[in-house]
Amino acid sequence: MTGEKNLQTLLAAMHPVLREGEYVYVLWPHGRPLAAGIEAAVREAEGLTVVLPRAEADALGLDYDFVAAWITLEVHSDLEAVGLTAAVSRALTDAKISCNVLAGFHHDHLLVPVGDSARALEALAELAATNASDPEPVREVRLRNEKPEDREAILALAAEAFSVSPVTGLPVEGEPVEVDILRRLFEAREYLPELSVVAELDGEIVGHVISTRAWVDGLELLGLGPIGVAPRLQRHGIGSALMRETVIRANAAGERGIALLGSTEYYPRFGFVPSASMGIEAPDKKWGDNFQFLPLAVWPGGVHGTFRYAEPFAAVEGDTIDRAPQ
Ligand SMILES: CC(C)(COP(=O)(O)OP(=O)(O)OC[C@H]1O[C@@H](n2cnc3c(N)ncnc32)[C@H](O)[C@@H]1OP(=O)(O)O)[C@@H](O)C(=O)NCCC(=O)NCCS
């Protein structure tokens, strides 16, 4: 897929949001402890530049020239969003609005002259509308079985998808634990080839889900996870497609039920309910309602016991408890 096509999608979905208040750039006095209200800072050889609310700069008696409105582009920006920033700057330049761009880990932020904020929002809305009215050609996401030669790409995808913790929303240091779980699941005896499914877009693996053998009281069930979608393509239905495909395949294979640890906002839409309500205890009681279960067509009912995941999960259990997606 080309950057240009992605850019169009990003521009159409950029969601500019105006923060309340006025912001200023000031040169922070050398040696002074940083104030709590500082929103951004850049250290240079000549000194420290900070951005903070105007009222706070006034209270601290700091000088400034540029009084800005702060607009956040709520779309999740990643490397591809470099093009997004350039397109946004161009649109604002065309509208004769000066703009300073701050890139955060999640989003881009625009500081425009406070008197121009309404016009800036208009220009951005126009840019989004232009791109929405000329959508990229429909391209199909293809779901297929994972093949051993896909594994490196899948591990790289998982590293990217879990580089921000689903629990804390913070960047993960080092390799996310989900990558090692996957690596081990591929080699585990609980691995089920038909239930390791990739989503492919133009030959690129952009999503993956795996379900592996698990048990309750000797009864064979499935444990789903990890599931991951390339960050730049999240919220486009790929995760849902992988979830639905898993349910279809599991039913076709005569499986009885699927358990997972995950968000109570996301998985109920696929029919998952708190597992305790079905008589299935989580491996760790702390997981509470986040441990969920989907009874499949041949669910026998009357099952009680504690769920046991495939061995590779046990190997990192202490870690996964704190990293359970919420
Ligand atoms: C979770 C994930 C697989 C979902 O895939 P996706 O392709 O982005 O999801 P879809 O486009 O099918 O669904 C998007 C919807 O799910 C919601 N959603 C996605 N992840 C969610 C989460 N963790 N919590 C709550 N809601 C979530 C979105 O808000 C959106 O809701 P809407 O339809 O009401 O707008 C994907 O976001 C991802 O890879 N996340 C990082 C890794 C991760 O957290 N994996 C799950 C834990 S194992």
The ligand as a Gaussian input file, in Angstrom:
#p B3LYP/6-31G(d) Opt

LIG

0 1
 C       -7.880000      -4.550000      19.918000
 C       -7.668000      -4.560000      18.393000
 C       -7.234000      -5.954000      17.981000
 C       -9.001000      -4.213000      17.734000
 O       -8.830000      -4.236000      16.340000
 P       -9.391000      -3.040000      15.432000
 O       -9.224000      -3.467000      14.026000
 O       -8.753000      -1.779000      15.852000
 O      -10.917000      -3.054000      15.891000
 P      -12.208000      -2.829000      14.991000
 O      -11.951000      -1.790000      13.971000
 O      -12.736000      -4.122000      14.534000
 O      -13.202000      -2.306000      16.091000
 C      -13.056000      -0.967000      16.490000
 C      -13.973000      -0.763000      17.647000
 O      -13.496000      -1.473000      18.760000
 C      -13.204000      -0.585000      19.820000
 N      -12.007000      -1.060000      20.460000
 C      -10.906000      -1.533000      19.889000
 N      -10.025000      -1.900000      20.862000
 C      -10.617000      -1.643000      22.036000
 C      -10.221000      -1.798000      23.372000
 N       -9.036000      -2.309000      23.729000
 N      -11.069000      -1.399000      24.329000
 C      -12.267000      -0.909000      24.003000
 N      -12.702000      -0.741000      22.745000
 C      -11.875000      -1.114000      21.778000
 C      -13.006000       0.740000      19.159000
 O      -13.276000       1.786000      20.041000
 C      -14.014000       0.698000      18.036000
 O      -15.281000       0.967000      18.575000
 P      -16.490000       1.500000      17.648000
 O      -16.736000       0.446000      16.629000
 O      -17.599000       1.650000      18.636000
 O      -15.949000       2.762000      17.071000
 C       -6.621000      -3.526000      17.933000
 O       -7.052000      -2.252000      18.302000
 C       -5.211000      -3.757000      18.480000
 O       -4.410000      -4.437000      17.862000
 N       -4.887000      -3.157000      19.634000
 C       -3.571000      -3.253000      20.221000
 C       -3.335000      -4.631000      20.778000
 C       -4.422000      -5.047000      21.750000
 O       -4.818000      -4.298000      22.631000
 N       -4.942000      -6.283000      21.570000
 C       -6.015000      -6.785000      22.408000
 C       -5.508000      -7.416000      23.619000
 S       -4.966000      -9.102000      23.325000

